[in-house]
């Protein structure tokens, strides 16, 4: 089955530093990847959609200069939280899909718990 | 705009059936999904249903779709303590042609022994 590996599982960083989260599709080519943010006991909030080789499409209210997304290959997308602050502490989850048409399905990573101190 | 609503909490006894309900607003949705999330983990796809279907059964899971009322439900038969988790319904928001999913708030299922 489709597997998505997300690293790191958790990270603690100091305010002002940047953190990179990786999302890899291990056994399929992910044309489209999605990045979500989840606050405790809340739903997943879509941050951005990225297609391989093109710029990410950000949802309204998400700062693209703050949350840098790179989807350089069909198996890897990265989310970099730049100049992190405590309010960026959250659970970040990626999702990968072979495409958006019909039902290619969505495979989720295991998530990254970011704590900014 | 698109919106997906779920009840927040459900408590059942082990062995009983659980029914988790969901309503959505986008009539153009083609696929609707149920995901399970255990503490500190990502989302695990449980099942999905295509919008031209009324029902789908997969072992202990039964999905019912009422497209007229935009109502989706997930029934878990013979609920076990291992089923305790948060369950999210999601619709594929086809109107945007981005393939993005819109999630409900999640229903916390508590299974008592």
Contacts between the chains, C-beta under 8 A, distances in Angstrom:
chain1	res1	chain2	res2	distance
A	6	B	42	7.1
A	32	B	99	5.8
A	34	B	100	6.5
A	34	B	101	7.5
A	41	B	106	8.0
A	42	B	105	6.9
A	42	B	106	7.6
A	43	B	88	6.8
A	43	B	103	4.8
A	43	B	104	6.4
A	43	B	105	4.7
A	43	B	106	5.6
A	44	B	43	7.6
A	44	B	88	7.3
A	44	B	103	4.8
A	46	B	100	5.7
A	46	B	101	7.5
A	46	B	102	8.0
A	49	B	98	5.4
A	49	B	99	7.4
A	49	B	100	5.9
A	57	B	98	6.9
A	91	B	40	8.0
A	93	B	42	5.5
A	93	B	43	6.9
A	95	B	43	7.8
A	95	B	101	7.7
A	97	B	99	6.2
A	99	B	99	7.4
A	100	B	97	7.2
A	100	B	98	6.4
A	100	B	99	2.7
A	101	B	99	7.7
A	103	B	30	7.5
A	103	B	31	5.1
A	103	B	48	7.1
A	103	B	50	7.2
A	103	B	92	7.6
A	105	B	45	7.3
A	105	B	48	7.9
A	106	B	33	7.7
A	106	B	45	7.3
A	106	B	101	6.5
A	107	B	45	7.6
A	108	B	35	7.6
A	108	B	42	4.3
A	108	B	43	4.2
A	108	B	44	7.6
A	108	B	45	7.8
A	109	B	42	5.3
A	110	B	41	5.7
A	110	B	42	4.2
A	111	B	40	7.3
A	111	B	41	6.5
A	111	B	42	4.7
A	113	B	40	7.0
